[in-house]
Amino acid sequence: MFRKIIHVSTKREGEIHNLTPEVIAAVHESAIREGLVHLFVQHSTAALTTIEYEPGVLADLARALSVLAPDDTDYAHNMKWGDGNGRSHVKAALVGPSLVVPVAGGNLCCGTWQQIVLLELDVNAGRERTVVCTITGE
């Protein structure tokens, strides 16, 4: 097993960071040829997924999340804590905090246009995000 921590600094809600180069580097550093990469973001207002890292589809994703958890809805979390990021928690829960990608022949098995991304969803952005990258196999 091999573990690497990936740090991401964000500035604003809606940022989408391409983590693929860091994950590929971790796979190569691990020397694992056949196995799995498990990624987990240690925050409740950020999420991980795969997507084609292209401006149009990134905008489409942001719009879809805004429909599912709109800015102008009352959130119980906001009423209790007053931090205004209830929608951020909902969006993060919908997308999810983790991702698993196969490794074959010492390479990450992403599709041609598929990239691994971190979504910064917190309205109170300007955060330091931590992604735990664990690679298992042989």
C-alpha positions in Angstrom: 0.0 0.0 0.0 1.1 3.5 -0.8 -0.4 6.8 0.5 0.2 10.4 -0.6 -1.5 13.5 0.6 -2.6 16.0 -2.1 -3.1 19.6 -1.0 -5.2 22.1 -2.9 -5.6 25.8 -2.1 -8.9 27.3 -3.3 -10.0 30.9 -3.7 -13.7 30.7 -4.5 -16.9 28.6 -4.7 -17.2 26.8 -8.0 -13.5 26.2 -8.6 -12.8 22.9 -10.2 -9.2 21.6 -9.8 -7.8 18.9 -12.2 -6.1 16.5 -9.9 -5.2 14.0 -12.6 -1.5 15.0 -12.9 -0.9 14.6 -9.2 -2.7 11.2 -9.1 -0.7 10.0 -12.1 2.5 11.0 -10.3 1.4 9.2 -7.2 0.7 6.0 -9.2 4.2 6.2 -10.7 5.8 6.9 -7.4 4.0 4.0 -5.8 5.5 1.5 -8.3 2.2 -0.4 -8.1 1.4 -2.0 -11.5 -2.0 -3.5 -10.9 -4.5 -2.2 -8.3 -6.7 0.6 -7.3 -6.4 4.3 -6.4 -8.8 5.5 -3.7 -9.2 9.2 -3.3 -10.9 10.8 -0.3 -11.4 14.6 0.3 -11.4 15.3 4.1 -13.9 18.1 3.9 -17.7 18.3 3.9 -18.0 21.1 1.4 -15.7 19.8 -1.3 -16.2 16.8 -3.5 -14.4 14.5 -6.0 -15.6 13.2 -9.4 -14.4 12.5 -12.9 -15.4 14.7 -15.9 -14.1 16.0 -19.2 -12.1 19.0 -18.1 -13.5 21.3 -20.7 -15.1 24.8 -20.1 -18.5 23.9 -21.5 -19.1 20.8 -19.5 -17.6 22.4 -16.3 -20.2 25.2 -16.7 -22.9 22.6 -17.2 -21.9 20.8 -14.0 -22.0 24.0 -12.0 -25.4 24.9 -13.4 -26.8 21.4 -12.7 -25.6 21.6 -9.0 -27.2 25.0 -8.7 -30.5 23.5 -9.8 -30.2 20.7 -7.2 -29.1 23.0 -4.4 -30.1 26.6 -5.3 -28.6 29.6 -3.8 -31.9 31.2 -2.8 -33.4 28.4 -0.8 -33.6 28.4 3.0 -31.2 25.7 4.5 -31.7 24.5 8.1 -27.9 24.4 8.4 -27.7 28.1 7.8 -30.3 28.8 10.4 -28.4 26.8 13.0 -24.8 27.8 12.2 -25.2 31.2 10.4 -22.3 30.4 8.0 -24.5 30.4 4.8 -23.0 27.3 3.4 -25.9 24.9 3.7 -26.1 24.6 -0.1 -22.3 23.7 -0.1 -22.9 20.8 2.2 -25.8 19.5 0.1 -23.9 19.8 -3.2 -20.9 18.0 -1.7 -23.1 15.2 -0.4 -24.7 14.7 -3.8 -21.4 14.4 -5.6 -19.5 12.6 -2.9 -16.2 12.7 -1.0 -14.5 9.7 -2.6 -13.5 8.1 -5.9 -11.9 4.8 -6.9 -9.9 4.4 -10.2 -8.2 1.2 -11.4 -4.5 0.9 -12.1 -3.3 -1.4 -14.9 0.2 -1.7 -16.2 1.4 1.0 -13.8 -1.0 3.5 -15.3 -4.2 5.2 -14.2 -7.2 3.8 -16.1 -9.0 7.0 -16.9 -10.8 7.3 -20.3 -9.5 9.5 -23.1 -11.3 12.6 -21.9 -11.8 11.7 -18.3 -10.1 13.7 -15.6 -10.2 13.5 -11.8 -11.3 16.7 -10.3 -11.9 18.3 -6.9 -14.9 20.6 -6.7 -14.7 23.6 -4.3 -18.3 24.0 -3.2 -18.0 26.2 -0.1 -19.5 29.7 -0.3 -16.9 30.6 2.3 -14.1 29.6 0.0 -10.4 30.4 0.4 -9.7 27.0 1.8 -6.9 24.5 2.1 -8.2 21.1 0.9 -6.7 17.8 1.7 -7.1 14.7 -0.5 -5.9 11.4 0.7 -4.6 9.3 -2.2 -4.3 5.6 -1.2 -2.9 3.1 -3.8 -3.2 -0.6 -3.2 -2.2 -3.6 -5.3 1.0 -5.2 -6.5 
